[in-house]
Amino acid sequence: MHISDGVLSATVVTGGWTITIVLAFLTLWWMNQETDITEEIPKFSVMTAAFFVASLIHLPIGPTSVHMIFNGLVGVVLGPLAYLSLVVGLILQAFLFQHGGVTTIGVNAMNIGIPALLSYYAFKKGYDFGISEKIMGAFSGGAAIFMTVILLSITLLTTGQEFIGVAQVSAAAHAPLMVVEAIITGSVVTYLSKVKPELLPIKINKNEKSMEASKYGTEF
């Protein structure tokens, strides 16, 4: 999923940077308006590190490679902050380990960041409709990879028809990854919902907490 320098056309690279800068700006604005920054920093750091480490280990397959991404999990946990987290991870990988290009950071962030945001909103809406966090977690993890492959393919095909074969190989190679990430994300989300539900967009309001505390004679 990490496209190298010199592969994409200038138009595609510019478009990727434009989208990434706009979304990163909106992320920062949202963080300033809606959240307590000091509370988000630990969670932001942990999820960025998880993405950074997981996607460094990759398996070459023909003209492409396969590696864990966890953008669905990052999206579910961080919400709108997921995009900025993935941008930071990609920048560190590009400059520290030359994993992916520098000029293509914008495109790479777009390809994995947009699915992360959509996975967050899908998870939240699904849970609001009564679907269990385990099912929605698995769906978000798998769907994020699926959407990333679609965006990657569009990016390559927009650059030139000669990348059709690469796009096809990449899509086929990442099919098993969709299943793996769905299982992992579903399991992690289920665990977090039991031990640390405040990390997920399934928060219980204060009235519900008070009712539960009164019912059992305990405090949460």
C-alpha positions as a Python dict, from the first residue, in 0.01 Angstrom:
ca = {
    (1, 'M'): (0, 0, 0),
    (2, 'H'): (306, 225, 22),
    (3, 'I'): (354, 367, -327),
    (4, 'S'): (714, 469, -401),
    (5, 'D'): (843, 793, -550),
    (6, 'G'): (841, 823, -929),
    (7, 'V'): (550, 585, -985),
    (8, 'L'): (257, 823, -998),
    (9, 'S'): (194, 1119, -1226),
    (10, 'A'): (238, 1473, -1097),
    (11, 'T'): (-138, 1529, -1121),
    (12, 'V'): (-217, 1230, -897),
    (13, 'V'): (56, 1323, -647),
    (14, 'T'): (-72, 1681, -628),
    (15, 'G'): (-429, 1563, -585),
    (16, 'G'): (-325, 1330, -303),
    (17, 'W'): (-142, 1606, -119),
    (18, 'T'): (-435, 1844, -162),
    (19, 'I'): (-683, 1596, -14),
    (20, 'T'): (-448, 1503, 270),
    (21, 'I'): (-374, 1864, 366),
    (22, 'V'): (-745, 1950, 368),
    (23, 'L'): (-841, 1644, 576),
    (24, 'A'): (-547, 1694, 814),
    (25, 'F'): (-654, 2056, 866),
    (26, 'L'): (-1013, 1950, 932),
    (27, 'T'): (-885, 1689, 1177),
    (28, 'L'): (-688, 1949, 1370),
    (29, 'W'): (-989, 2182, 1372),
    (30, 'W'): (-1214, 1903, 1500),
    (31, 'M'): (-962, 1812, 1768),
    (32, 'N'): (-945, 2173, 1884),
    (33, 'Q'): (-1324, 2214, 1888),
    (34, 'E'): (-1455, 1882, 2014),
    (35, 'T'): (-1191, 1711, 2226),
    (36, 'D'): (-954, 1762, 2514),
    (37, 'I'): (-615, 1733, 2346),
    (38, 'T'): (-440, 1610, 2659),
    (39, 'E'): (-684, 1319, 2684),
    (40, 'E'): (-639, 1220, 2320),
    (41, 'I'): (-257, 1224, 2306),
    (42, 'P'): (-197, 883, 2477),
    (43, 'K'): (-456, 708, 2263),
    (44, 'F'): (-329, 885, 1950),
    (45, 'S'): (30, 779, 2026),
    (46, 'V'): (-55, 413, 2090),
    (47, 'M'): (-259, 373, 1771),
    (48, 'T'): (0, 555, 1559),
    (49, 'A'): (269, 324, 1697),
    (50, 'A'): (54, 17, 1626),
    (51, 'F'): (10, 121, 1264),
    (52, 'F'): (376, 219, 1231),
    (53, 'V'): (509, -117, 1354),
    (54, 'A'): (249, -341, 1188),
    (55, 'S'): (286, -197, 839),
    (56, 'L'): (666, -209, 845),
    (57, 'I'): (658, -590, 823),
    (58, 'H'): (561, -668, 466),
    (59, 'L'): (564, -968, 234),
    (60, 'P'): (671, -901, -129),
    (61, 'I'): (431, -1054, -385),
    (62, 'G'): (523, -988, -747),
    (63, 'P'): (524, -613, -819),
    (64, 'T'): (355, -530, -490),
    (65, 'S'): (368, -628, -123),
    (66, 'V'): (124, -719, 152),
    (67, 'H'): (138, -604, 512),
    (68, 'M'): (-94, -539, 802),
    (69, 'I'): (-243, -190, 803),
    (70, 'F'): (-495, -173, 1088),
    (71, 'N'): (-650, 142, 942),
    (72, 'G'): (-995, 8, 1031),
    (73, 'L'): (-893, -40, 1395),
    (74, 'V'): (-723, 301, 1403),
    (75, 'G'): (-1039, 456, 1261),
    (76, 'V'): (-1271, 291, 1514),
    (77, 'V'): (-1056, 393, 1812),
    (78, 'L'): (-949, 743, 1708),
    (79, 'G'): (-1244, 857, 1500),
    (80, 'P'): (-1166, 1171, 1295),
    (81, 'L'): (-817, 1180, 1448),
    (82, 'A'): (-735, 859, 1259),
    (83, 'Y'): (-636, 1046, 944),
    (84, 'L'): (-376, 1254, 1122),
    (85, 'S'): (-246, 945, 1303),
    (86, 'L'): (-190, 763, 975),
    (87, 'V'): (-20, 1067, 819),
    (88, 'V'): (226, 1081, 1111),
    (89, 'G'): (293, 708, 1080),
    (90, 'L'): (357, 732, 705),
    (91, 'I'): (593, 1028, 747),
    (92, 'L'): (798, 841, 1008),
    (93, 'Q'): (814, 528, 791),
    (94, 'A'): (921, 723, 482),
    (95, 'F'): (1197, 922, 652),
    (96, 'L'): (1324, 662, 899),
    (97, 'F'): (1302, 343, 693),
    (98, 'Q'): (1239, 460, 333),
    (99, 'H'): (917, 257, 342),
    (100, 'G'): (711, 427, 73),
    (101, 'G'): (796, 748, -106),
    (102, 'V'): (818, 1100, 34),
    (103, 'T'): (635, 1269, -254),
    (104, 'T'): (360, 1006, -233),
    (105, 'I'): (286, 1048, 138),
    (106, 'G'): (-24, 1247, 48),
    (107, 'V'): (-159, 976, -182),
    (108, 'N'): (-69, 694, 57),
    (109, 'A'): (-238, 879, 343),
    (110, 'M'): (-548, 931, 130),
    (111, 'N'): (-566, 563, 32),
    (112, 'I'): (-561, 437, 391),
    (113, 'G'): (-694, 742, 575),
    (114, 'I'): (-1029, 782, 399),
    (115, 'P'): (-1121, 415, 464),
    (116, 'A'): (-1023, 467, 829),
    (117, 'L'): (-1267, 758, 860),
    (118, 'L'): (-1544, 570, 683),
    (119, 'S'): (-1486, 266, 905),
    (120, 'Y'): (-1530, 483, 1213),
    (121, 'Y'): (-1862, 623, 1095),
    (122, 'A'): (-1979, 278, 982),
    (123, 'F'): (-1893, 132, 1322),
    (124, 'K'): (-2068, 413, 1508),
    (125, 'K'): (-2383, 396, 1296),
    (126, 'G'): (-2397, 17, 1312),
    (127, 'Y'): (-2362, 18, 1689),
    (128, 'D'): (-2627, 290, 1719),
    (129, 'F'): (-2863, 62, 1523),
    (130, 'G'): (-2805, -218, 1772),
    (131, 'I'): (-2545, -427, 1590),
    (132, 'S'): (-2288, -573, 1830),
    (133, 'E'): (-1946, -415, 1858),
    (134, 'K'): (-1785, -747, 1763),
    (135, 'I'): (-1967, -765, 1430),
    (136, 'M'): (-1916, -397, 1354),
    (137, 'G'): (-1550, -420, 1453),
    (138, 'A'): (-1495, -711, 1215),
    (139, 'F'): (-1687, -534, 940),
    (140, 'S'): (-1487, -213, 990),
    (141, 'G'): (-1154, -396, 982),
    (142, 'G'): (-1231, -587, 664),
    (143, 'A'): (-1410, -300, 489),
    (144, 'A'): (-1116, -66, 551),
    (145, 'I'): (-883, -298, 360),
    (146, 'F'): (-1137, -342, 82),
    (147, 'M'): (-1176, 35, 42),
    (148, 'T'): (-799, 84, 55),
    (149, 'V'): (-751, -165, -229),
    (150, 'I'): (-1018, 15, -433),
    (151, 'L'): (-853, 354, -380),
    (152, 'L'): (-509, 209, -455),
    (153, 'S'): (-637, 59, -779),
    (154, 'I'): (-801, 387, -883),
    (155, 'T'): (-480, 573, -803),
    (156, 'L'): (-272, 339, -1018),
    (157, 'L'): (-518, 329, -1306),
    (158, 'T'): (-548, 708, -1307),
    (159, 'T'): (-173, 726, -1360),
    (160, 'G'): (-172, 489, -1659),
    (161, 'Q'): (-326, 179, -1811),
    (162, 'E'): (7, 1, -1777),
    (163, 'F'): (-71, -38, -1405),
    (164, 'I'): (-378, -257, -1465),
    (165, 'G'): (-179, -573, -1397),
    (166, 'V'): (-26, -430, -1079),
    (167, 'A'): (-370, -326, -954),
    (168, 'Q'): (-510, -673, -1019),
    (169, 'V'): (-223, -847, -841),
    (170, 'S'): (-250, -608, -547),
    (171, 'A'): (-625, -667, -514),
    (172, 'A'): (-583, -1044, -520),
    (173, 'A'): (-292, -1036, -276),
    (174, 'H'): (-486, -831, -23),
    (175, 'A'): (-801, -1046, -29),
    (176, 'P'): (-677, -1273, 254),
    (177, 'L'): (-569, -965, 448),
    (178, 'M'): (-930, -844, 456),
    (179, 'V'): (-1028, -1158, 645),
    (180, 'V'): (-729, -1143, 881),
    (181, 'E'): (-783, -777, 970),
    (182, 'A'): (-1157, -835, 1013),
    (183, 'I'): (-1088, -1109, 1269),
    (184, 'I'): (-821, -909, 1453),
    (185, 'T'): (-1019, -585, 1459),
    (186, 'G'): (-1334, -762, 1574),
    (187, 'S'): (-1143, -934, 1855),
    (188, 'V'): (-964, -618, 1971),
    (189, 'V'): (-1283, -411, 1965),
    (190, 'T'): (-1469, -678, 2162),
    (191, 'Y'): (-1192, -683, 2423),
    (192, 'L'): (-1183, -304, 2448),
    (193, 'S'): (-1561, -287, 2485),
    (194, 'K'): (-1530, -499, 2800),
    (195, 'V'): (-1219, -355, 2965),
    (196, 'K'): (-1194, -1, 2827),
    (197, 'P'): (-1520, 100, 2652),
    (198, 'E'): (-1430, 470, 2669),
    (199, 'L'): (-1178, 405, 2392),
    (200, 'L'): (-1464, 325, 2154),
    (201, 'P'): (-1753, 536, 2020),
    (202, 'I'): (-1999, 342, 2240),
    (203, 'K'): (-1989, 567, 2544),
    (204, 'I'): (-2249, 533, 2819),
    (205, 'N'): (-2395, 865, 2928),
    (206, 'K'): (-2384, 985, 3287),
    (207, 'N'): (-2752, 910, 3352),
    (208, 'E'): (-2708, 549, 3244),
    (209, 'K'): (-2400, 518, 3466),
    (210, 'S'): (-2593, 658, 3762),
    (211, 'M'): (-2878, 415, 3706),
    (212, 'E'): (-2639, 121, 3688),
    (213, 'A'): (-2458, 239, 4000),
    (214, 'S'): (-2787, 269, 4190),
    (215, 'K'): (-2899, -72, 4068),
    (216, 'Y'): (-2590, -254, 4189),
    (217, 'G'): (-2495, -18, 4473),
    (218, 'T'): (-2155, 45, 4323),
    (219, 'E'): (-1972, 321, 4138),
    (220, 'F'): (-1821, 288, 3796),
}
